[in-house]
Amino acid sequence: MPTIDPSYYLQNQPTKRQPSPELGKNDFLKILMVQLQHQDPTKPMDNREFISQMASFSSLEQMTNMSQSMDRLVQSQLVSPVIKYSHMIGKEVTYQNYDEETGEKLDTESSNVIAVSQQDGWGILELENGKHVYADAILQISDPNATTDNTTEATIEGPDKTEGSE
């Protein structure tokens, strides 16, 4: 009696296709083509049904294109915190200081930013005083190189009642 080669068993055949829970536009076109090939020639597909399927395909294609556009938009909006906060290098920042042991608020401190880094998606500013502060914790940013002319400072007061009063 002849024996069957085990390589012919279905369980020993390599899998060619991985099933997917998603139906793409190429899959939809394949289904439509198979349906058209196997339809009964004496009872062709109703025009309304065919138009409905084509509208569904068009709708699927538009949703796929929109999804791809949204993905590209989201990716373009994701900017590295290093780039986002790099303009702060050389600026003086003021931040709330906390006691590391108790978490109690202390006075605010100011220092110049010398570098920007990131950790877990958060921007971290390295300061001249050796501290590292999250960029979101900054209370004030100022330019230490900006010159302020205090001689032109003026105060605005109400009308002088002694001058020109009759």
ChimeraX commands (.cxc) that place a marker at each C-alpha (Angstrom):
marker #1 position 0.00,0.00,0.00 radius 0.5
marker #1 position 1.42,3.40,-0.95 radius 0.5
marker #1 position 2.04,5.94,1.80 radius 0.5
marker #1 position 1.15,9.60,1.61 radius 0.5
marker #1 position 3.97,12.05,1.89 radius 0.5
marker #1 position 3.42,14.12,5.13 radius 0.5
marker #1 position 4.39,17.34,3.34 radius 0.5
marker #1 position 1.02,17.14,1.54 radius 0.5
marker #1 position -0.98,17.38,4.77 radius 0.5
marker #1 position -2.84,20.63,5.15 radius 0.5
marker #1 position -1.38,21.25,8.61 radius 0.5
marker #1 position 2.14,21.05,7.13 radius 0.5
marker #1 position 1.45,23.58,4.38 radius 0.5
marker #1 position 3.00,27.02,4.85 radius 0.5
marker #1 position 0.54,29.80,5.54 radius 0.5
marker #1 position 0.54,32.31,2.74 radius 0.5
marker #1 position -1.83,34.90,4.10 radius 0.5
marker #1 position -2.47,36.31,7.53 radius 0.5
marker #1 position -6.14,37.17,8.06 radius 0.5
marker #1 position -6.80,40.76,9.00 radius 0.5
marker #1 position -9.84,42.20,10.78 radius 0.5
marker #1 position -9.70,45.23,8.48 radius 0.5
marker #1 position -11.13,45.35,4.98 radius 0.5
marker #1 position -9.11,47.61,2.72 radius 0.5
marker #1 position -10.01,49.10,-0.62 radius 0.5
marker #1 position -8.04,46.43,-2.52 radius 0.5
marker #1 position -9.98,43.71,-0.70 radius 0.5
marker #1 position -13.24,45.45,-1.57 radius 0.5
marker #1 position -12.27,45.58,-5.26 radius 0.5
marker #1 position -11.38,41.86,-5.23 radius 0.5
marker #1 position -14.75,40.98,-3.73 radius 0.5
marker #1 position -16.54,43.13,-6.31 radius 0.5
marker #1 position -14.63,41.52,-9.20 radius 0.5
marker #1 position -15.35,37.98,-7.94 radius 0.5
marker #1 position -19.00,38.88,-7.55 radius 0.5
marker #1 position -19.15,40.20,-11.13 radius 0.5
marker #1 position -17.38,37.09,-12.48 radius 0.5
marker #1 position -19.77,34.68,-10.76 radius 0.5
marker #1 position -23.07,36.43,-11.31 radius 0.5
marker #1 position -25.83,34.67,-13.19 radius 0.5
marker #1 position -25.89,36.01,-16.78 radius 0.5
marker #1 position -29.66,35.64,-16.89 radius 0.5
marker #1 position -30.00,37.79,-13.76 radius 0.5
marker #1 position -27.34,40.49,-13.92 radius 0.5
marker #1 position -26.70,42.76,-10.95 radius 0.5
marker #1 position -29.28,45.46,-10.48 radius 0.5
marker #1 position -28.01,48.89,-11.56 radius 0.5
marker #1 position -28.98,50.40,-8.19 radius 0.5
marker #1 position -27.10,47.73,-6.30 radius 0.5
marker #1 position -24.02,48.22,-8.48 radius 0.5
marker #1 position -24.13,52.00,-7.99 radius 0.5
marker #1 position -24.56,51.49,-4.24 radius 0.5
marker #1 position -21.47,49.27,-4.12 radius 0.5
marker #1 position -19.45,51.75,-6.15 radius 0.5
marker #1 position -20.55,54.55,-3.82 radius 0.5
marker #1 position -19.46,52.43,-0.86 radius 0.5
marker #1 position -16.09,51.90,-2.51 radius 0.5
marker #1 position -15.72,55.61,-3.20 radius 0.5
marker #1 position -16.63,56.37,0.39 radius 0.5
marker #1 position -14.09,53.84,1.67 radius 0.5
marker #1 position -11.38,55.37,-0.51 radius 0.5
marker #1 position -12.16,58.90,0.74 radius 0.5
marker #1 position -12.06,57.76,4.37 radius 0.5
marker #1 position -8.71,56.02,3.77 radius 0.5
marker #1 position -7.27,59.16,2.19 radius 0.5
marker #1 position -8.60,61.32,5.03 radius 0.5
marker #1 position -7.11,58.97,7.62 radius 0.5
marker #1 position -3.72,59.13,5.91 radius 0.5
marker #1 position -3.92,62.93,5.76 radius 0.5
marker #1 position -4.77,63.12,9.46 radius 0.5
marker #1 position -1.83,60.85,10.30 radius 0.5
marker #1 position 0.52,63.11,8.32 radius 0.5
marker #1 position -0.93,66.20,10.06 radius 0.5
marker #1 position -0.45,64.70,13.52 radius 0.5
marker #1 position 3.12,63.68,12.69 radius 0.5
marker #1 position 3.94,67.18,11.44 radius 0.5
marker #1 position 2.57,68.71,14.67 radius 0.5
marker #1 position 4.82,66.61,16.87 radius 0.5
marker #1 position 7.83,68.81,17.49 radius 0.5
marker #1 position 10.68,67.79,19.68 radius 0.5
marker #1 position 10.76,69.65,23.03 radius 0.5
marker #1 position 14.43,70.43,22.36 radius 0.5
marker #1 position 13.47,72.35,19.23 radius 0.5
marker #1 position 10.37,73.82,20.88 radius 0.5
marker #1 position 12.32,75.35,23.79 radius 0.5
marker #1 position 15.68,76.03,22.10 radius 0.5
marker #1 position 14.84,79.75,21.85 radius 0.5
marker #1 position 15.16,79.93,25.64 radius 0.5
marker #1 position 18.93,79.33,25.62 radius 0.5
marker #1 position 20.62,82.48,26.92 radius 0.5
marker #1 position 17.40,83.77,28.50 radius 0.5
marker #1 position 16.90,84.31,32.20 radius 0.5
marker #1 position 14.06,82.25,33.61 radius 0.5
marker #1 position 12.25,82.51,36.92 radius 0.5
marker #1 position 10.81,79.37,38.47 radius 0.5
marker #1 position 9.26,78.23,41.73 radius 0.5
marker #1 position 11.78,76.47,43.94 radius 0.5
marker #1 position 10.66,73.52,46.08 radius 0.5
marker #1 position 12.21,71.72,49.02 radius 0.5
marker #1 position 13.20,68.33,47.59 radius 0.5
marker #1 position 12.48,66.46,50.83 radius 0.5
marker #1 position 9.16,67.96,51.90 radius 0.5
marker #1 position 7.88,69.35,48.58 radius 0.5
marker #1 position 7.24,72.67,50.33 radius 0.5
marker #1 position 7.27,75.83,48.20 radius 0.5
marker #1 position 10.29,78.07,48.67 radius 0.5
marker #1 position 11.08,81.43,47.12 radius 0.5
marker #1 position 11.27,81.85,43.37 radius 0.5
marker #1 position 14.71,81.68,41.79 radius 0.5
marker #1 position 16.14,83.02,38.55 radius 0.5
marker #1 position 18.96,81.73,36.41 radius 0.5
marker #1 position 20.10,81.71,32.79 radius 0.5
marker #1 position 19.32,78.76,30.53 radius 0.5
marker #1 position 22.46,77.11,29.15 radius 0.5
marker #1 position 20.98,73.98,27.53 radius 0.5
marker #1 position 17.72,72.24,26.65 radius 0.5
marker #1 position 17.12,68.50,26.79 radius 0.5
marker #1 position 14.15,66.17,26.87 radius 0.5
marker #1 position 13.04,63.26,29.00 radius 0.5
marker #1 position 9.88,61.23,28.36 radius 0.5
marker #1 position 8.66,63.91,25.92 radius 0.5
marker #1 position 9.06,66.78,28.41 radius 0.5
marker #1 position 11.39,69.73,27.85 radius 0.5
marker #1 position 14.01,70.19,30.56 radius 0.5
marker #1 position 16.04,73.38,30.92 radius 0.5
marker #1 position 19.58,73.20,32.28 radius 0.5
marker #1 position 20.40,76.36,34.20 radius 0.5
marker #1 position 23.66,78.16,35.06 radius 0.5
marker #1 position 23.04,77.50,38.76 radius 0.5
marker #1 position 23.28,73.74,38.06 radius 0.5
marker #1 position 19.58,72.98,38.39 radius 0.5
marker #1 position 17.37,71.25,35.86 radius 0.5
marker #1 position 13.81,72.58,35.57 radius 0.5
marker #1 position 10.86,71.38,33.48 radius 0.5
marker #1 position 10.02,74.00,30.85 radius 0.5
marker #1 position 6.36,73.93,31.94 radius 0.5
marker #1 position 7.37,75.09,35.43 radius 0.5
marker #1 position 8.79,78.42,34.21 radius 0.5
marker #1 position 7.01,81.47,35.62 radius 0.5
marker #1 position 8.82,84.22,33.71 radius 0.5
marker #1 position 11.29,84.58,30.85 radius 0.5
marker #1 position 13.45,87.64,30.37 radius 0.5
marker #1 position 16.41,88.64,28.24 radius 0.5
marker #1 position 19.40,89.49,30.43 radius 0.5
marker #1 position 21.07,91.31,27.52 radius 0.5
marker #1 position 18.17,93.70,27.01 radius 0.5
marker #1 position 19.00,97.20,28.18 radius 0.5
marker #1 position 16.45,99.12,30.17 radius 0.5
marker #1 position 16.76,102.89,30.33 radius 0.5
marker #1 position 15.50,103.99,33.73 radius 0.5
marker #1 position 16.05,107.67,32.97 radius 0.5
marker #1 position 12.99,107.85,30.75 radius 0.5
marker #1 position 10.74,106.33,33.38 radius 0.5
marker #1 position 7.70,108.49,33.95 radius 0.5
marker #1 position 4.76,108.32,36.23 radius 0.5
marker #1 position 1.29,109.27,35.16 radius 0.5
marker #1 position -0.66,111.31,37.65 radius 0.5
marker #1 position -3.96,113.12,37.63 radius 0.5
marker #1 position -4.28,116.74,36.46 radius 0.5
marker #1 position -2.38,119.27,38.53 radius 0.5
marker #1 position -4.93,121.45,40.26 radius 0.5
marker #1 position -2.46,124.20,41.02 radius 0.5
marker #1 position -1.54,124.94,37.42 radius 0.5
marker #1 position -4.03,126.76,35.25 radius 0.5
marker #1 position -6.88,126.57,37.71 radius 0.5
marker #1 position -8.97,129.65,38.05 radius 0.5
marker link #1:1,2 radius 0.2
marker link #1:2,3 radius 0.2
marker link #1:3,4 radius 0.2
marker link #1:4,5 radius 0.2
marker link #1:5,6 radius 0.2
marker link #1:6,7 radius 0.2
marker link #1:7,8 radius 0.2
marker link #1:8,9 radius 0.2
marker link #1:9,10 radius 0.2
marker link #1:10,11 radius 0.2
marker link #1:11,12 radius 0.2
marker link #1:12,13 radius 0.2
marker link #1:13,14 radius 0.2
marker link #1:14,15 radius 0.2
marker link #1:15,16 radius 0.2
marker link #1:16,17 radius 0.2
marker link #1:17,18 radius 0.2
marker link #1:18,19 radius 0.2
marker link #1:19,20 radius 0.2
marker link #1:20,21 radius 0.2
marker link #1:21,22 radius 0.2
marker link #1:22,23 radius 0.2
marker link #1:23,24 radius 0.2
marker link #1:24,25 radius 0.2
marker link #1:25,26 radius 0.2
marker link #1:26,27 radius 0.2
marker link #1:27,28 radius 0.2
marker link #1:28,29 radius 0.2
marker link #1:29,30 radius 0.2
marker link #1:30,31 radius 0.2
marker link #1:31,32 radius 0.2
marker link #1:32,33 radius 0.2
marker link #1:33,34 radius 0.2
marker link #1:34,35 radius 0.2
marker link #1:35,36 radius 0.2
marker link #1:36,37 radius 0.2
marker link #1:37,38 radius 0.2
marker link #1:38,39 radius 0.2
marker link #1:39,40 radius 0.2
marker link #1:40,41 radius 0.2
marker link #1:41,42 radius 0.2
marker link #1:42,43 radius 0.2
marker link #1:43,44 radius 0.2
marker link #1:44,45 radius 0.2
marker link #1:45,46 radius 0.2
marker link #1:46,47 radius 0.2
marker link #1:47,48 radius 0.2
marker link #1:48,49 radius 0.2
marker link #1:49,50 radius 0.2
marker link #1:50,51 radius 0.2
marker link #1:51,52 radius 0.2
marker link #1:52,53 radius 0.2
marker link #1:53,54 radius 0.2
marker link #1:54,55 radius 0.2
marker link #1:55,56 radius 0.2
marker link #1:56,57 radius 0.2
marker link #1:57,58 radius 0.2
marker link #1:58,59 radius 0.2
marker link #1:59,60 radius 0.2
marker link #1:60,61 radius 0.2
marker link #1:61,62 radius 0.2
marker link #1:62,63 radius 0.2
marker link #1:63,64 radius 0.2
marker link #1:64,65 radius 0.2
marker link #1:65,66 radius 0.2
marker link #1:66,67 radius 0.2
marker link #1:67,68 radius 0.2
marker link #1:68,69 radius 0.2
marker link #1:69,70 radius 0.2
marker link #1:70,71 radius 0.2
marker link #1:71,72 radius 0.2
marker link #1:72,73 radius 0.2
marker link #1:73,74 radius 0.2
marker link #1:74,75 radius 0.2
marker link #1:75,76 radius 0.2
marker link #1:76,77 radius 0.2
marker link #1:77,78 radius 0.2
marker link #1:78,79 radius 0.2
marker link #1:79,80 radius 0.2
marker link #1:80,81 radius 0.2
marker link #1:81,82 radius 0.2
marker link #1:82,83 radius 0.2
marker link #1:83,84 radius 0.2
marker link #1:84,85 radius 0.2
marker link #1:85,86 radius 0.2
marker link #1:86,87 radius 0.2
marker link #1:87,88 radius 0.2
marker link #1:88,89 radius 0.2
marker link #1:89,90 radius 0.2
marker link #1:90,91 radius 0.2
marker link #1:91,92 radius 0.2
marker link #1:92,93 radius 0.2
marker link #1:93,94 radius 0.2
marker link #1:94,95 radius 0.2
marker link #1:95,96 radius 0.2
marker link #1:96,97 radius 0.2
marker link #1:97,98 radius 0.2
marker link #1:98,99 radius 0.2
marker link #1:99,100 radius 0.2
marker link #1:100,101 radius 0.2
marker link #1:101,102 radius 0.2
marker link #1:102,103 radius 0.2
marker link #1:103,104 radius 0.2
marker link #1:104,105 radius 0.2
marker link #1:105,106 radius 0.2
marker link #1:106,107 radius 0.2
marker link #1:107,108 radius 0.2
marker link #1:108,109 radius 0.2
marker link #1:109,110 radius 0.2
marker link #1:110,111 radius 0.2
marker link #1:111,112 radius 0.2
marker link #1:112,113 radius 0.2
marker link #1:113,114 radius 0.2
marker link #1:114,115 radius 0.2
marker link #1:115,116 radius 0.2
marker link #1:116,117 radius 0.2
marker link #1:117,118 radius 0.2
marker link #1:118,119 radius 0.2
marker link #1:119,120 radius 0.2
marker link #1:120,121 radius 0.2
marker link #1:121,122 radius 0.2
marker link #1:122,123 radius 0.2
marker link #1:123,124 radius 0.2
marker link #1:124,125 radius 0.2
marker link #1:125,126 radius 0.2
marker link #1:126,127 radius 0.2
marker link #1:127,128 radius 0.2
marker link #1:128,129 radius 0.2
marker link #1:129,130 radius 0.2
marker link #1:130,131 radius 0.2
marker link #1:131,132 radius 0.2
marker link #1:132,133 radius 0.2
marker link #1:133,134 radius 0.2
marker link #1:134,135 radius 0.2
marker link #1:135,136 radius 0.2
marker link #1:136,137 radius 0.2
marker link #1:137,138 radius 0.2
marker link #1:138,139 radius 0.2
marker link #1:139,140 radius 0.2
marker link #1:140,141 radius 0.2
marker link #1:141,142 radius 0.2
marker link #1:142,143 radius 0.2
marker link #1:143,144 radius 0.2
marker link #1:144,145 radius 0.2
marker link #1:145,146 radius 0.2
marker link #1:146,147 radius 0.2
marker link #1:147,148 radius 0.2
marker link #1:148,149 radius 0.2
marker link #1:149,150 radius 0.2
marker link #1:150,151 radius 0.2
marker link #1:151,152 radius 0.2
marker link #1:152,153 radius 0.2
marker link #1:153,154 radius 0.2
marker link #1:154,155 radius 0.2
marker link #1:155,156 radius 0.2
marker link #1:156,157 radius 0.2
marker link #1:157,158 radius 0.2
marker link #1:158,159 radius 0.2
marker link #1:159,160 radius 0.2
marker link #1:160,161 radius 0.2
marker link #1:161,162 radius 0.2
marker link #1:162,163 radius 0.2
marker link #1:163,164 radius 0.2
marker link #1:164,165 radius 0.2
marker link #1:165,166 radius 0.2
view
